[in-house]
Amino acid sequence: MEHKKDDDEYMIPFQGIEKGAVVQDRRVFNETPVDPRKCCHLMTKVLYLLNNGVEFTAQEATDLFFAATKLFQSQDPILRRMTYLVLKELTPYAKDVIIV
């Protein structure tokens, strides 16, 4: 049985993403109407970076935190769950935030 080289390799979907690009993309949270798919994709990138040891500065975390808070108003339950997870993970890095 012959193995193809492609069979042994796998792709990591967010490998190579840059923190600065993710922080800049936070503007998708302010689009009208809100696109739950785009927002969840961006939040997945934020969680990926945080879980891989990338630290956000206090300003970056605060900007992301407050940009994401408005997403709790969405009717999409998946988006609201992702919003909660991202806010929970950003809280230690952000300044002047209160999460209940």
Secondary structure, DSSP 8 states (H G I E B T S, - for coil): ----HHHH----TTTT--HHHHHHGGGGGG-SS--HHHHHHHHHHHHHHHHTT----HHHHHHHHHHHHGGGG-S-HHHHHHHHHHHHHHTTTSSS----
